[in-house]
Amino acid sequence: MLRKFLFCIIAFSGLSLLATPPNFVLIIADDVSQQDIGAFGSPVAGTPNIDSIASRGMRFDNAILTASSCSPSRASIATGRYPHNNGAASELHRPISPHIVWFPQVLKDAGYYTALSGKAHIGGEPVKKGGRYFKAFDRVDDGRRNNPNPESGAGNWVAAIRERPKDKPFFLWLASYDAHRGWEDNWRKEFGEKISPSEVKLPPALVDTPQTRSDFASYCNEIRRLDYYVGEVLRELSAQNVLDNTVIIFLADNGRPFPRAKTRLIDDGMRTPLVICGPGVKAQAISRSLVSSIDIAPTILEMAGLPKPKSFQGVSFLPVLKNPKAEVRDSAFSEHNWHDYQAFGRSIRKGNYLYIINEFPDKAWIGPADSVNSPSHQDLRKAMSEGARLNPVQADVFLCPRPREELYDTSKGDELQVRNLVGDPDFSGVLNDMRKLMEDWRRSTLDSVPKSPTPDFFDRDTGERLPDKTKSPYSDDYAGKEKRAEFLLCD
C-alpha cells in the first residue's frame, strides 16, 4: 500500500515527468580531486564515461564536501548531517550513532530495492541478519569476494543491476576503491591505454622527480580504470532500458591522496567532481551554484517524492537540477577531525571567500598517513630538508605552527589559497562577517572541541604506524560529544 501511494505521489506531484518512480545510482570515487576528472579540466586522466554523465546532465563546479576524509564524508552523504552531528563518525573509521536515519533506509521503507556494492566505509553499526551488513540495504557486497576482477571493488556493479528485483524501483550505492592507495598494476586492455609518467601534469604542491611522476601516473591510471567501470554501469542500464528513468550521481568522497589535498579544508581537498544526469535534470548544463554533500540525501528523497527526515541538515538542490542558476544555499561548511593524526579545523565557503579556523595550530596539516608515506610526499620532504626553495603551495604542507585563522579570496588569482588575508585591513569587514557566520554555525550545530582528543596513530615524518598505536586507541571524546551534537534534530 505504501509503495502504491509513493508511485501516485511521484506521478502527480510534478517532481517527475514519468509515471513510475525514478531509480537512483550513486557512484562514489575514492580519493579523487575535482580537477582530475576530464569534465572539470583534467588534461590527462581520460574519463569519457564520467564525462558523458556531465554531458547528459549537469556539472557542478561548486560542490563542497563536509569532510575530506573517507568515512566521515560518506557518513554525511548517507545521513544528510555534518560529521560532528553523526557522533564518533566525525573521525575516520568510527561508527555513525545508531539512532541516526540513513536516506537509503527511507527509500527501502518506501518500496525501493537498495544495494551497496564496493567499498562501504560508511561507519555504520553492522547488522548481520539474513546476509545483510547494513539494515539500510537489501544487498551488500564489498566488490572483492568471489570476483575475478577485484582490484577496483567495482566488479559486482553490473551484477547488482542484473540481479535486482524487476518489480521495484532501485537505489544502488556503488563505491570504488579507485583511486585510493596502494596502487595495483593488474592492468587489462579493456581499460584503454595507460598514462605514462612523462605525460602527467603534476599539481603545484609536488616536486618534479621520476618517483613522483610515477606515483601520480598510477593515480591517474586508477581514475581511468574507475571510468571503465562507470561505463559498464551505463551500458547495463541502457541494455535494460532503464537508463532514461535513472538518476545517476557521481562524486568523490575527498581529494586526491597527495600533499595538500586529502584531509585539507582548501579546494583541492573539499571540492568534489559532482555530475548528475537523469529525469528532471537539465541536460548539458553547468552550475556554479553552491551545494554541499549533505544536500544529496534530501535531493534524492525529494526526487523520489518522499519527505526528508527532520534529522537532515542538508537542503534539496532539486531547483538547481531544473535551473542551473538557481541557488539553495549561500554558504557551505566543512570540517577536519582526526584522520590518522590529531586535528580540528572548520571552514566556510561563501561567495569567493574561504574562511578556516584551526583549534590545533601547533600541528602541521601534512595530510593522511598514506600520503605522508608516499614517494610524492617523501620527495617533497627531501627537497625541503636539502634546502631547495619550495613554492608557497609546497611550503604550506609543512607550515608549523599554522595560523589560527585563514581567509582567502579565490576570485583574485588565489585559486590555490596561499595568500592569507587575515590582518589585511581591506578585508576586515569580510573577516568579521565570516567569524560571526562560523560562530553561529558552530553554536547551532552544537560543535565542540574534544578536551581529550584522539592522538596521532602514525609518525608525522614517515607515515609509519607508531608502535604503541597498533590497537587503535581512539579517545572517548570527539567533536560535538560534550554538547550531545549527535542528538541534534533527533527524537
HUTAWO-V112878 format. One record per helix or strand of 2 or more residues. SS is the DSSP state (@ for helix, = for strand). FROM is the first residue (numbers start at 1). LEN is the number of residues. Records with the same first field share a line. If there is no record, write none. Layout:
SS = FROM-LEN ; FROM-LEN
This chain:
@ = 2-12 ; 34-3 ; 38-3 ; 48-9 ; 70-10 ; 83-3 ; 87-4 ; 103-7 ; 157-6 ; 189-3 ; 197-3 ; 210-30 ; 243-3 ; 267-4 ; 295-9 ; 318-5 ; 369-4 ; 375-11 ; 392-5 ; 425-20 ; 467-3 ; 485-3
= = 23-7 ; 58-3 ; 63-2 ; 113-6 ; 139-3 ; 170-6 ; 246-7 ; 274-4 ; 285-3 ; 291-2 ; 332-5 ; 345-6 ; 353-6 ; 405-5
